[in-house]
Amino acid sequence: MEINECAKRTLQAKDKELNDAYQKLVKSLAPDDKQDTTDYEGVKKQLLAGQRAWITYRDNDCKAKLTL
């Protein structure tokens, strides 16, 4: 039981670290100058979709391992 609690705390810490890095990345996605024609809003949407898919995968993978 202690191992599970330790793993849970470790996961929470890593999840916070990942979220902080994600937030920093999203904030950095902005044009440097007026000539920058990158679709930053589109990039942010793709990044968000990828993050949500990864979180779904992570949670489902964890649940599957708990049932073994």
C-alpha positions in Angstrom: 0.0 0.0 0.0 2.9 2.4 0.8 4.4 1.7 -2.6 1.1 2.7 -4.3 0.9 5.9 -2.3 4.6 6.7 -3.2 3.9 6.0 -6.9 0.8 8.2 -6.8 2.8 11.1 -5.3 5.5 10.6 -7.9 3.0 10.6 -10.7 1.4 13.8 -9.3 4.7 15.5 -9.2 5.6 14.5 -12.7 2.2 15.5 -13.9 2.7 19.0 -12.4 6.2 19.2 -14.0 4.7 18.2 -17.4 1.9 20.7 -17.1 4.3 23.5 -16.2 6.4 22.7 -19.2 3.3 22.6 -21.4 2.1 26.0 -20.2 5.5 27.5 -20.8 5.5 26.1 -24.3 2.0 27.4 -25.1 3.0 30.9 -23.9 6.0 30.9 -26.1 4.0 30.2 -29.2 3.6 33.7 -30.5 5.0 35.6 -33.5 8.4 37.3 -33.0 7.6 39.9 -35.6 5.0 41.0 -38.1 6.5 39.0 -40.9 6.0 35.7 -39.0 3.1 34.0 -40.8 3.1 30.9 -38.7 -0.4 29.7 -37.7 0.3 29.7 -33.9 -3.4 29.2 -33.1 -3.5 26.1 -35.3 -0.3 24.8 -33.7 -1.8 25.4 -30.2 -4.9 23.4 -31.2 -2.8 20.5 -32.5 -0.7 20.6 -29.4 -3.7 20.6 -27.2 -5.3 17.7 -29.1 -2.0 15.7 -28.8 -1.8 16.4 -25.0 -5.4 15.3 -24.5 -4.8 12.1 -26.5 -1.6 11.3 -24.5 -3.4 11.9 -21.2 -6.2 9.5 -22.3 -3.6 6.9 -23.3 -1.7 7.3 -20.0 -4.8 6.9 -17.9 -6.1 4.0 -19.8 -2.7 2.2 -19.8 -2.5 2.7 -16.0 -6.0 1.3 -15.5 -5.2 -1.7 -17.7 -2.1 -2.4 -15.6 -4.1 -2.2 -12.4 -6.5 -4.9 -13.6 -3.7 -7.5 -14.3 
